[in-house]
Amino acid sequence: MDSENNFFEKVYKVVLQIPWGKVTTYGAIAKHIGSAQSSRMVGWALNKAFNKEYFIPAHRVVNRKGLLTGKNHFGGTNTMKELLESEGIKFNENQIINLEQYFWDPNIELF
């Protein structure tokens, strides 16, 4: 497996752990997989997530301000927002209200 595919698979494993009704950020994922400066590459991985044979809940990944920067990859400009709203997440336009309320940090182990 080449290094890009390995990186992408690490991203997918983290994204698959995001609980329903929660979101995380590109940066939090990058930090978790040991590549803190690779937020954009996390986004590239998620752009390719739609070609996977299994569902990757990429709609649960937003930028550090809670903006839906990946929304154009969901077949329509409102699909990402609609998916998140169906999970109870509140918005003002395309920004999550009270991001900290919905934020899931993959870097914190819960026991």
C-alpha positions as CSV (number, residue, x, y, z in Angstrom):
1,M,0.0,0.0,0.0
2,D,1.5,3.4,-0.9
3,S,1.8,6.1,1.6
4,E,-1.1,8.2,0.3
5,N,-3.5,5.2,0.6
6,N,-2.1,4.4,4.1
7,F,-2.7,8.0,5.2
8,F,-6.2,7.9,3.7
9,E,-7.1,4.7,5.5
10,K,-5.9,6.1,8.8
11,V,-8.3,9.1,8.2
12,Y,-11.2,6.8,7.4
13,K,-10.6,4.8,10.6
14,V,-10.9,7.9,12.7
15,V,-13.9,9.3,10.8
16,L,-15.7,5.9,11.3
17,Q,-15.4,6.5,15.1
18,I,-17.1,9.9,15.1
19,P,-20.3,9.4,17.1
20,W,-23.7,10.2,15.7
21,G,-24.6,13.9,16.5
22,K,-20.9,14.9,16.9
23,V,-18.4,16.5,14.5
24,T,-14.6,16.8,14.5
25,T,-12.2,18.9,12.5
26,Y,-9.7,18.2,9.7
27,G,-6.9,19.4,12.1
28,A,-8.0,17.1,15.0
29,I,-7.9,14.1,12.7
30,A,-4.5,15.1,11.3
31,K,-3.1,15.5,14.8
32,H,-4.6,12.1,15.9
33,I,-2.9,10.2,13.1
34,G,0.5,11.9,13.8
35,S,0.5,14.4,11.0
36,A,-0.6,17.6,12.6
37,Q,0.3,19.8,9.6
38,S,-1.8,17.7,7.2
39,S,-5.3,19.1,7.6
40,R,-5.7,19.7,3.9
41,M,-4.6,16.1,3.1
42,V,-7.4,14.9,5.5
43,G,-9.8,16.9,3.3
44,W,-8.4,15.2,0.1
45,A,-8.9,11.8,1.8
46,L,-12.5,12.7,2.5
47,N,-13.0,13.8,-1.0
48,K,-12.1,10.3,-2.1
49,A,-14.2,8.7,0.6
50,F,-17.2,8.5,-1.7
51,N,-15.4,5.9,-3.8
52,K,-15.1,3.5,-0.9
53,E,-17.1,0.2,-0.8
54,Y,-18.3,1.2,2.7
55,F,-19.9,4.3,4.1
56,I,-17.5,7.0,5.5
57,P,-19.5,9.6,7.5
58,A,-17.4,12.5,6.0
59,H,-20.3,14.9,6.7
60,R,-19.1,14.9,10.3
61,V,-15.8,16.6,9.5
62,V,-15.8,20.4,9.5
63,N,-13.1,23.1,9.6
64,R,-11.8,24.5,12.9
65,K,-14.5,27.2,12.9
66,G,-17.3,24.8,12.4
67,L,-17.8,25.8,8.7
68,L,-19.0,23.2,6.2
69,T,-16.0,23.6,3.9
70,G,-16.6,20.1,2.4
71,K,-20.2,20.6,1.5
72,N,-19.7,20.7,-2.3
73,H,-18.7,17.0,-2.3
74,F,-22.1,15.8,-1.2
75,G,-23.9,16.0,-4.5
76,G,-25.7,19.2,-3.5
77,T,-24.8,22.3,-1.5
78,N,-27.2,21.5,1.4
79,T,-26.7,17.7,1.7
80,M,-23.9,17.9,4.3
81,K,-25.9,20.4,6.4
82,E,-29.1,18.4,6.1
83,L,-27.3,15.2,7.3
84,L,-25.9,17.1,10.3
85,E,-29.2,18.7,11.1
86,S,-30.8,15.3,11.0
87,E,-28.3,14.4,13.8
88,G,-29.5,17.4,15.9
89,I,-26.6,19.8,15.1
90,K,-27.7,23.5,14.9
91,F,-26.5,26.0,12.4
92,N,-26.3,29.7,11.5
93,E,-26.1,29.6,7.7
94,N,-23.2,27.1,7.0
95,Q,-21.6,27.4,10.4
96,I,-22.3,25.2,13.4
97,I,-23.6,27.1,16.4
98,N,-21.7,26.2,19.6
99,L,-19.2,24.0,17.9
100,E,-17.7,22.9,21.3
101,Q,-21.1,21.4,22.2
102,Y,-20.9,19.0,19.2
103,F,-17.1,18.6,19.0
104,W,-15.6,15.1,19.3
105,D,-11.9,15.0,19.9
106,P,-10.2,11.8,18.6
107,N,-7.2,12.7,20.7
108,I,-8.9,12.2,24.0
109,E,-9.2,8.6,25.2
110,L,-12.4,7.9,27.1
111,F,-12.3,5.1,29.6
